[in-house]
Amino acid sequence: MKPRIHPESRPVVFRDRAADIAFLTRSTTHSSKTIEWEDGGTYPLIDVEISSASHPFYTGTSRVLDTAGRVERFERRYGRTATPWH
């Protein structure tokens, strides 16, 4: 690798909010939040909505999505302009 052209990689904690699991890995991403890890060190914290710990493909389970709420919110925001399929 050429020196000085790659971003700095450092230890970062990613926390899956859906599964309530955190893991320490290396990343180039930045965060203003920090967390004290099991080893006593303080690391940047990145909250993610989904990871392999909670994704249905990896867990073999399915989650119920609030599609009706999303559709209603979309219709309230933009109105119902499209005609339904026949």
Beta strands, then each sheet from edge to edge (+ up, - down):
strand 1: 10-16
strand 2: 21-27
strand 3: 34-36
strand 4: 42-48
sheet 1: 2+ 1- 4- 3+
end
